[in-house]
């Protein structure tokens, strides 16, 4: 993978700009800085290796060389996207899931930001923003996708089991550029329909643990348990507690687990 192979493979996608690095700290940091300096809509930062890849709450994201996709996509909200910014993590999750389904995997979305295959984490998403006064100026959608076996971190690094596309397929995956093209093509398609009911329904139908009991932990607060029913129209999670009452779980740094 290099800048030329990415330009060639993504040539039909109207990419705003491309910055490629053999090695970088975090593609999200680069994309946030670029967005603040005026990067065009749909620009991407791609790295072969990240030395300080980030998850939420400054958790580490593992991206060893030649094995994974680490991409940050910059979106500048237009009038269609702006009313639905809370759906953007779903936009990314759906797009990664759709690209994996095209490879004949059966991905599920562990709300809000993980893609699972056979109950193991295959990809993670980190959405960050730049602001202009009180308005979101740009969104940076960081996507880390495990492609080859070598991208899967050692077990002691993980709270949740992980896998890669190669592990799940049982044979060689397509080139990383091709997989990225699949993700970005799906994202272009779903971005055009971000306000639609179909977007929420498709996202909801792809959720992991639907109809099952789950536990949600947000920071130091006590955990909330209930049946995972689906999504609210803003993309919040809808649980039903033991008394049958619906509880919306807003985004934020929550973690979802199947109930013990
Ligand atoms: C995430 O956070 O899952 C978001 C990951 C986003 C990574 C992308 S890569 C491109 C862009 N640039 C960045 O610097 N970041 C974005 P979270 O839900 O907080 O999960 C983090 C946890 O996942 C860690 O604490 C580990 O336990 C686990 N983990 C780390 N690397 C992993 C990997 N490669 N595969 C599976 N799990 C991993």
Boltz pocket constraint, residues with backbone or C-beta under 6 A from the ligand:
constraints:
  - pocket:
      binder: B
      contacts: [[A, 25], [A, 26], [A, 27], [A, 28], [A, 29], [A, 50], [A, 52], [A, 53], [A, 54], [A, 55], [A, 56], [A, 57], [A, 59], [A, 60], [A, 61], [A, 62], [A, 63], [A, 69], [A, 70], [A, 71], [A, 72], [A, 113], [A, 114], [A, 121], [A, 122], [A, 123], [A, 124], [A, 125], [A, 126], [A, 142], [A, 143], [A, 144], [A, 145], [A, 146], [A, 151], [A, 152], [A, 153], [A, 157], [A, 158], [A, 159], [A, 160], [A, 161], [A, 162], [A, 163]]
      max_distance: 6.0
